[in-house]
Amino acid sequence: MGLLRLLSGMIEISAGLLMIYFQNVETALKINATLALIGPTIMIVVTSLGLIGIAGNVSLEKMLTILCGVALIFYGINKM
């Protein structure tokens, strides 16, 4: 999970550097759109790995509460 987060961070930093390098709003928008796809994908993968890892230690009720919380995060992001 940690390595996926490090990979995500490196992708974000690289994207920022590319935006500075190209100094073009259209190109920066394309790079940002790509990040909009990568970020949530990594969040879903990391959350899934975490839930799989704790599945045996957590009750079904708590697991559903966690999943509802993640769903609310995505709902809130889409309403912005």
QUIGI-V814140 format. One record per backbone hydrogen bond with DSSP energy under -1.0 kcal/mol. CO is the residue of the C=O (numbers start at 0). NH is the residue of the N-H. E is the energy in kcal/mol with one decimal. If there is no record, write none. Layout:
# QUIGI-V814140
co = <CO,CO>
nh = <NH,NH>
e = <E,E>
This chain:
# QUIGI-V814140
co = <0,1,2,3,4,5,6,7,8,9,10,11,12,13,14,15,16,17,18,23,24,25,26,27,28,29,30,31,33,34,36,37,38,39,40,41,42,43,44,45,46,47,48,49,53,53,58,59,60,61,62,63,64,65,66,67,68,69,70,71,72,73,74,76>
nh = <4,5,6,7,8,9,10,11,12,13,14,15,16,17,18,19,20,21,22,27,28,29,30,31,32,33,34,35,37,38,40,41,42,43,44,45,46,47,48,49,50,51,52,53,56,57,62,63,64,65,66,67,68,69,70,71,72,73,74,75,76,77,78,79>
e = <-1.9,-2.3,-2.6,-2.4,-2.4,-2.5,-2.3,-2.3,-2.5,-2.6,-2.3,-2.2,-2.4,-2.4,-2.3,-2.0,-2.5,-2.7,-1.8,-2.5,-2.3,-1.8,-2.4,-2.5,-2.2,-1.8,-2.0,-1.7,-1.9,-2.7,-1.1,-2.4,-2.2,-2.5,-2.3,-2.8,-2.6,-2.5,-2.5,-2.3,-2.6,-2.6,-2.1,-1.6,-1.1,-1.3,-2.2,-2.4,-1.8,-2.2,-2.3,-2.4,-2.1,-2.3,-2.3,-2.3,-1.8,-2.1,-2.3,-2.7,-2.1,-2.1,-1.2,-1.0>
